[in-house]
Amino acid sequence: MTLPSPNLDDLRFQSDLVDEARKRIIHYCPEWTEYNLSDPGITLIELFAWMTELMTYRLNRVPEKNYIKFLDMLGLQRMPASSARTELTFWLSTALEPVETIQTVSVPQGFEVRADQSEEEITFTTTQELLMTPPKLAHIRKEGEFNRNFFPRMGLETFYAFDQAAPKVGDTFYLGFDSANNISGHILQLAFTCDPTEAVGIRRDDPPWAWECLTADGTWQTIKPSVFEGERDTTGGLNNESGRLVLYLPLGFSPATLYGLDAFWLRCRIEQRNSLQGMYSESPRIKRVESSTLGATVPAMHATRIDGEVLGSSTGEPGQSFVLRNAPVLALQAGEALEVEETRGENGVFAPWQQVSDFAKSTRFDRHYVLDMATGTIRLGPSVRQPDGSVVQYGRVPESGRGIRFSRYRSGGGVRGNLPARSLTTMTTSLAYVARVANLVRADGGRDQEGLEELKLRAQRELQAQRRAVTAQDYEQFTINFSRSIARAKCLTPNDNPRGGSGSVSVLIVPAVAESVRAGGLGALHLDETLQADLRNHLDQYRLLTTPLNVREPRYFGVKVKARIVPQDFIQSGEALAQVNDELRRFLSPIRLDERAPLLQSGESWDGWPFGRDLFMAEVTSLIQQVPTVKFVLDVEVSYRDVVPVEERSIFEDNEEAPLKPVEKLLRIPADGLVCSLEHEIEVTTMETAYEKGQA
């Protein structure tokens, strides 16, 4: 509990200053009898009262200024803005097909793509090099005969994709691609030549199958065939004489070992999602399979690249500072550093300096500098006078007149980078064989710089942790402080960790993707593998050596509400629907969606669904009833399903809803679980209509 601070500004303009001064007129100046506001003397009293109030207001700011200075002395700085991330898909002007001479198309790291329809220029850059190569099909195998490769015999004999006698659910065939050509994130086109068949019992435009890829962790991830114009499935469930289908392979697709064979593995499995799809009465007969690449996807982030920015020249004095023209600055990568001009032999060169967090361990010979990522301020080492009168130089001081520049850095970040899908479509420079580009998924994760009040709260928690992770609160604090891309963290100790091993600690992460969650994009809750690995390395610095650590996503439970309501008199149905949906999304959310009015039920700020908190149906009914535009709540039904974020990240609209389970009175949420909102169905009616239908 913080110590109470005195209120130095307790004088009020009218009651404590003006009125008190008027009371003393009789004692000090009895001949003054005119007290009207138009009197010049009263005007002077009000003027001096205003000046006095201004002085006391400034005096009251002194403790706050001292508090901030103390934080600065402790080395605490506001966390810089985090940068939004997305995936950019590049389409080729012509397909890449396997040939003897390997053809490749490259998109360099740092390639820039701009948003077209934004008020200000927003630029995203690729975070790694993209190399598009043609796929090299090497295996065609079946589940029951995996030891036999049918690919070399294609064209010589017919390949039965499923059971030849009686195809059934679960029948599978596999396509394996040579791992020498990396097709991770590629747009793969498969062209099939088959024996045409008629009346085989399936719906040709929606066959009962599922395409999946094998990921590095040994799990099969579903891939939906493309439904974009010009890329739709024309194979008729492999029953047309010729046809093509296009698969957008995920970035996590990598070579894996399946039954002792290493390759990029795809499989097609019979799976009947509904009875309208029908079932194969005979197996498709494939005579030839050809593959090609139509494009590929690469990660990108909201950033602008600046090369060779000149900062000025050195004055030869300690403690110099320089300011970059663009801020905030993103975390530096290889090749991004401060450079200072030096003489080596007879030539002048720019030598890179090393970024450090502070100068505590820097000697007068170390080429060290400190960079404030939020403001772009660069500081060189200071000279500090010691108690014995001597002066110690921390960090090297460049010679007078030496040029100083920054080799390269990236600037960006903030909520303005959270853009909807298909908003990044303009390439700043043209690329050979690349026709167009777009982001098929929403850009999310951008947050503005940490506020002053947030810094004050964080400082209290950091001082309690003392740079060691022992309690669950310590782990949560170090996790939140690691990156602005993290919105919430929960540490499960061995006593309340249902999925951890003996003695292990699990840290659950909810990314800062409020805009995507508000828009219904639950796939944005997927924990990025890079962020997950970096966070684990960060926490390793503070955890006890004997404590196993696991960083993962929470378990999400999607909740859908069906309700019939009667709006207030003279309220439009659309307004009532919008307010009910808005309040349900805010309540059933794993993350705070906005900073506006508090939650209706408690009147307090709602930071998201608490970890492990059960959901009662009565809570949902009560919430809807408290919406100002709702007069009566006639009926409420609640259902739920498990939500796996990586499976929700489809670039195609999916009208097929996963099976939902009804909630009777209570939905039990485990300790590592959170609730998220699905699409709700709210029906607006009138009491007269309800009576006629017997619903009220």
Secondary structure by P-SEA (a helix, b strand, c coil): cccccccccccccccccaaaaaaacccccccccccccccaaaaaaaaaaaaaaaaaaaaaaaaaaaaaaaaaaaccccccbbbbbbbbbbbbcccccccccbbbbbbccbbbbbbcccccbbbbbbcbbbbbbbbbbccccccccccccccccccccccccccccccccccbbbbbccccccccccbbbbbbbcccccccccccccccbbbbbbccccbbbbbbccccccccccccccccccbbbbbbcccccccccccccccbbbbbbbcccccccccccbbbbbcbbbbbbccbbbbbcbbbbbccccccccccccbbbbbbcccccccccccbbbbbbbbcccbbbbbbbbbbccccccccccbbbbbccccbbbbcbbbbbccccbbbbccccccccbbbbbccccccccccccccccccccccccccccccccccbbbccccccccaaaaaaaaaaaaaaccccccaaaaaaaaaaccccccbbbbbcccccccccccbbbbbbbcccaaaaaacccccccccaaaaaaaaaaacccccccbbbbbbbcbbbbbbbbbcccccccccaaaaaaaaaaaaaaaaccccccccccccccccccccccccbbbbaaaaaaaaaaccccccccbbbbbbbbbcccccccccccccccbbbbbccbbbbcccccccccbbbbbbbcaaaaaaaccc
